[in-house]
């Protein structure tokens, strides 16, 4: 037998037997590390290393082979005497196999050397482990970041919260294979499944149930890496019956806890370690933010909707529910004002003209609030307008009676009102100026106030009809009374009498009646504007709580139109001129009208003009002399109209307090006197700063 | 404003002359009437000459009434001409003052 020399032996690695299983990742890594470590050693000495897996098969070998191939005996190899040293490998407390060193007997310190080399290889392995761990950490952080980025991108798109939450549970189950997840959200006393990826049916449950409930109230995460063996009641958290590992993560922001994210696996797939938990915490926080955002968003929408409703109601009020007083009708002064409030309701009013000397007023109030009431109001008003037209053609009568109109309207709207579970109080008033009569149909509306000019007394227009909407077949009846010059009618909605002051008292019928009694001498526009100021003072608020509607009608006599010859006089702002003014009035009243004016009327005119001019001097020009006052007079329609022009401060009748007829006052009667001495008075200022007081007196 | 003053029994009767009691003469009237009111107790204004009164005139007469009432006395009015009477009724002074057709009636009413 010839011993081949070492140099001539082919260097070859022993092939791994085909039946041997592939090395595990760690074994492979160790093998690579070992290779790196032993390479210089093999080069300098005649040694070879064989690495055996824990199972016994050879994983790899390096260097010339003595052919022994087996760990157990340190038998002699083909090279003759050879030393065999073995060293067990351990990694992280687990056996990783054995390394065999095959070398010539002369190799010093073989065992120690082998151990050192193996230790070095293990060292490499561990270093590699650390690196891997670091990489894993980084990628876990990256995953979390990714999750955050993805979901943030979704936030900025207008995805609805439900689908965002679903995305979150989908990401939650992506942490491993065969993972299930439920996202519970608080709703009242319950937790409800807002999103889920799981195999069982879920129903809302009380928020105190089971572990889920406990986590919700604690607000702290809980992990079970061996759920089956933990203490819990299997009846609660029913979907977790077969769970092997479970993680509960509460959805918490700085503000509140909104629910719980539950993630579990039924097999032994992975541990809920810190890396996984970091991801789940991130997802839970995202979910909590989605819920919080959504709630805030809905709150602001609610507020915006409310504002919008008020705006819509206001528009409805302006366009559909109010009307324009007729302005071509001689002998009457009308003002109407409707104010919408925070709560829109169904106040409405309108006017219908029947020629030059007759017009109707409809004023009504729908029971109910909000836009629905406003729309019912608009529809009812519309019904009135159509009623007139319909009855005109069906009866061949240009002026259907008030009671027929109201009966017609009631018949048409009752069914709809019943559907709305509402009704309408209304007053239909027909002013016939030729006959000087007022005919009205009152249907449960507020008591219209009638101020009698002759004696300053007040009476009320009351009817005994039902409101509209109670009975389709109801027949309505009208009442008629006569109107005298100077009479004032005040219609209003209950928003006026039901205003409250901070103490809770109602403004009430009495205060309103007293107010009208004291202010009926003013122009209708002023009556209303004063009343509104009064109400604001009473309630100490600028805005009104309820809708308000007021219509004031004053039965005067005359239009204000120029016709015929004109007389003029210039005065200066000196009280001594009052005498001249009076003489002018006397002359004019003799010269101008068709037939001379009665003495009494002339007296009244003189008084009115004196008061007006004195006002101009004392207030308009603040008592300063030397300013210009112009007065003109002309006849018209059987009477006279006087115009007093000045360029001082305009007299604002609204700012003058009402006179008190007792012995305390020294003045304040001026405007009252003027109003009562002539048939028509108006105050105006043009855009050239010229103020005009217009007085008209009829001769009869 | 010219004022004529006389005493009847213990009543001071003041006759207002001058035809007009309006804003232009009111301050003169006030300064002239003040000493009369101070020395008087019960007073009657004879308005037979006055053809025209305006609101300042009414105010001035009211202020005379207050002054006399403060001293425990009273003011009565008589002989209003038609337009002045109309004004007094318009501003309801007929409810505040005792108004008489003649001087004698006015004076007599004090006893």
Interface residues (C-beta under 8 A of the other chain):
Chain A: X575 X576 X578 X579 X582 X600 X603 X604 X606 X607 X610 X611 X614 X617 X618 X659 X661 X662 X663 X665 X666 X667 X668 X669 X670 X672 X673 X676 X677
Chain B: X20 X22 X23 X24 X52 X54 X55 X56 X58 X59 X60 X62 X63 X65 X66 X69 X82 X83 X86 X87 X90 X91 X92 X95 X96
